[in-house]
Amino acid sequence: MNTAAAGGAGVARTAVNHCPYCGEDQLRPSDAEYPGAWYCRSCLRLFSVTHHGVRRSDPTRTPQEPR
């Protein structure tokens, strides 16, 4: 992960390729007021993307009972 884009604030972020609202690619890291957020120059929205981890199993499936 890249912390340099956060201006040395120690916020780990991966480059976002497209705005989740308008789909444009005119994105810039936000200023120090919102560390870890991205600013879309096309639709003027400020957003952040959070990764919660990797799940090993599907929570909607029920385990099969023995036959």
C-alpha positions in Angstrom: 0.0 0.0 0.0 1.1 3.5 -0.7 1.4 6.0 2.1 3.2 8.7 0.1 -0.1 9.8 -1.5 -1.4 10.7 1.9 1.3 13.3 2.3 3.2 11.4 4.8 0.3 11.2 7.2 0.7 7.4 7.6 -2.6 6.6 6.0 -2.3 3.5 3.9 -4.2 3.6 0.6 -4.3 1.9 -2.7 -4.8 4.0 -5.9 -8.5 4.1 -6.8 -9.0 4.0 -10.6 -12.5 5.3 -11.0 -15.1 7.3 -9.0 -17.8 5.0 -7.6 -20.4 7.7 -8.3 -19.8 9.0 -11.8 -17.2 6.5 -13.1 -14.7 9.2 -14.2 -11.0 8.9 -13.6 -10.3 12.5 -12.5 -9.3 11.5 -8.9 -6.9 13.1 -6.5 -6.0 12.2 -2.9 -7.8 14.5 -0.5 -6.1 17.1 1.6 -5.0 16.7 5.3 -8.6 17.5 6.4 -9.8 14.1 5.2 -6.8 11.7 5.3 -7.4 8.5 3.3 -10.2 10.0 1.2 -10.3 10.7 -2.6 -11.7 13.7 -4.4 -13.3 13.4 -7.8 -12.8 16.5 -9.9 -15.6 15.5 -12.3 -18.6 15.2 -9.8 -16.9 17.1 -6.9 -17.5 14.2 -4.5 -15.2 13.2 -1.6 -15.2 9.5 -0.8 -13.1 6.8 0.9 -12.8 3.1 0.2 -12.4 0.6 3.0 -11.2 -2.9 2.8 -12.6 -5.1 5.6 -10.6 -8.2 4.9 -10.9 -11.6 3.2 -13.6 -14.0 4.2 -12.8 -17.7 3.9 -16.4 -18.9 3.6 -19.7 -17.6 2.3 -21.8 -16.5 5.3 -25.1 -17.1 3.3 -24.4 -20.8 2.9 -25.4 -23.2 5.6 -23.0 -26.1 6.3 -24.1 -29.4 4.9 -25.4 -31.8 7.5 -24.0 -35.4 7.6 -26.2 -37.9 5.8 
